[in-house]
Each structure stands twice: as structure tokens, then as C-alpha cells.
Amino acid sequence: MKLNFISTISKILILVPLFFSCSSDLDFDQVNDLKLKPVFVANLAYFNVPANQLINDGSIQPYIDVTEFNAFKDKFFRGNLVKAELNFEVENTIIRSFTIQIMLLDANDQVLETDSYMVPAYSGTSNIIKYPTEVFENQRLDLLKKTAKLGFIVTMAPGPPLDASSTGSLKFRSGATVYMEIE
């Protein structure tokens, strides 16, 4: 009994000072000053085309692909986006050079912007090309926000014919870094 009484008294002595601790007034208006600046990194587009799928007689033939781009359908994302950076990398192990055009298209298939990238022919050494980052800010960012589709036109330059036994491939990789500001 004596042990139980001592235990109860010691608990009370420990808890009593907690009720008299210091506190300050909380300023909930600080929430109005909160500004979040998240940065997101994501893959944008990728393709890997083997040379034996590009069979031709050596003449110039464009290859066209259009992909839906739903990133800007979300009003919250579109409204808080302040900057975007697009990065492109191409690896060519085919004995032909290429031109890759990337088109930003609106919902009505109208071209908003076209960027072209030259890809040299494979010559036996590493042929990975990292292109300068495309930065979208201000008016250019407004164009990007209107983008509903991405179009790719890959054009082979004249050169030796490609057939079913041709080796190599054309690899295209791209990524996006987006900067947001949420208040």
C-alpha cells in the first residue's frame, strides 16, 4: 500500500509542472505567407527504332508520330507552373544521319512551336548527343501550357540503303523538369 501511494504521488509531481509550462500565442495568419516551390522531374518521351525497321532505298522518307500530351489538362498544375525545362538525348548507331523535329500541337492540331535536332550518322564511336536544355518561361511557357499533343517527325538523310539485315538503332530520350509555385 505504501508503495502504491508513493507511486501515485510521484506521478502527480511529474504531471503537475506540465500544466504550468510556458506557451505563446499562435499566429495562424502565417499560413497566408506560405509559399511552396516544388520541383518535379519526369520522363517525357522515348523511342528506340532498330535500323531493320527503317528499310528504304536510300532516299529521304519522313516517319511521323503524334502522341497525346495530357500534362496541362489539370487546372491546378497549369495555374501554378512557373517554369519548365525539357532535355533531349539521342543515341544513333545507324550509318545514316537524321533530323528529329518535335512539334508542340494544340487541341486543334495547330503547331505552336517546332524544334529541330540534327543527329549525325554513326561512325564507329560513341554517338550520344545531349542537346541544350529547352527552357520555357513567360510567353514561351504560355505556349507550352496550350500543348495537347507532341508530334515527332524523324527524317533520314540520303545515304546507303537500309534493309532487313541493317544493324544499329535510333534511340530518343527526353525528360522534363517543372518548377511550380504554390501560394
C-alpha positions, 0 to 999 in steps of 0.5 A: 500500500505504501508503495502504491501511494508513493507511486501515485504521488510521484506521478502527480509531481511529474504531471503537475509542472506540465500544466504550468509550462510556458506557451505563446500565442499562435499566429495562424495568419502565417499560413497566408505567407506560405509559399511552396516551390516544388520541383518535379522531374519526369520522363517525357518521351522515348523511342528506340527504332532498330535500323531493320525497321527503317528499310528504304532505298536510300532516299529521304522518307519522313516517319511521323508520330503524334502522341497525346500530351495530357500534362496541362489538362489539370487546372491546378498544375497549369495555374501554378507552373512557373517554369519548365525545362525539357532535355533531349538525348539521342543515341544513333548507331545507324550509318545514316544521319537524321533530323528529329523535329518535335512539334508542340500541337494544340487541341486543334492540331495547330503547331505552336512551336517546332524544334529541330535536332540534327543527329549525325550518322554513326561512325564507329564511336560513341554517338550520344548527343545531349542537346541544350536544355529547352527552357520555357518561361513567360510567353514561351511557357504560355505556349507550352501550357496550350500543348495537347499533343507532341508530334515527332517527325524523324527524317533520314538523310540520303545515304546507303540503303537500309534493309532487313539485315541493317544493324544499329538503332535510333534511340530518343530520350527526353525528360522534363523538369517543372518548377511550380509555385504554390501560394 
